[in-house]
Amino acid sequence: MKIGTLASHSALNIISGAKAEGFETELYCTSDRVPFYRSFGMEDSIVEIDSFDDILEMDLSDVIIIPHGSFVAYIGSERILNSDLRIFGNKELLRWEEDRQLKSRLMKEAGLRVPREFDRIDEIDSPVIVKSDGAAGGEGYFIAANKEEIEGKLDSMEGYTFQEYIVGTKVFTTYFNSLARNRLEVFGADIRYETDADANLRFDDKPSFVVVGNLPLVLRESVLAQYYEMGLGFTNAFMREIGQELAGPFCIETIIDKNQNIYTFEFSGRIVAGTNIWIPSSPYSFVLFGEEMWMGKRIAREIRNLLDIGKLDDVLR
């Protein structure tokens, strides 16, 4: 049994964690990225390919694939859903992540406070953030103060979501839902740093939201308790909506306003790049395990535990 992933996003996290748990690994890597991953000692894992799409045609029957943001962005959820890849987690959740209407439906079903969304430009009565469909690290997003600004920038609303813009602190909280241990774990929290949207000095009114990195965040314990309840609501809503258990990592993406209201504006149904800051451990994962435990290692540990109790097939959907 091997663990594999695409050479992008959080591959160093995933492959290093799998190695730490004693698994053989495969890192599907285009030629331009080979020198970079070799520089981190990954040469024994590298499987060179022409394109990320190639994994859809390869015989990977002995490999457990760990999906990350590049799977959705570069390959697309429908092709993943229709493939024979043995995916750790839930393929169906990747489809809900990519479709903004389904995403909003699941967040509301989970009881999360969600910013208002507008179906027509003439309904817009507040500043909005306009988001292109799909997982693209913030690319294609922009802020508009009113509907007149949108009319000047877009010919059509197709392919976009228009969401009320909430002013506050962005908090991205990562969870791990363990079927082997029958528990939800709050793994860590971070803040994304988004090019010039987070710059202290600027000379225009068109910020870019492309993510360039992540900053660690330790939440007040009373706030952390609220996020734990939000995570439970999310896993329960997933079961009600889809009829399947959510397994492994996911992220609820929020903003806390000045009144300490928590608004959820996104979720990611797999490992997120924000967990890269918690190598070799987050404060929360260390409390849970009493040892260094980063997300790549946590995934591999879960796979090992599920193998031991004969339930691995339950999370390879």
Secondary structure, DSSP 8 states (H G I E B T S, - for coil): -EEEEESSTTHHHHHHHHHHTT-EEEEEEEGGGHHHHHHTT-TTTEEEES-GGGGGTS--TTEEE---HHIIIII-HHHHHTS---BBS-HHHHHHHH-HHHHHHHHHHTT-----EESSGGG--S-EEEEESS--TTTT-EEESSHHHHHHH-S--TTEEEEE---SEEEEEEEEEETTTTEEEEEEEEEEEEGGGG-S--SSS-----EEEEEEE---HHHHHHHHHHHHHHHHHHHHHHSS---EEEEEEEEE-TT--EEEEEEESS--GGGGGGSS--HHHHHHHSS---HHHHHHHHHHHHHHHT-GGGGB-
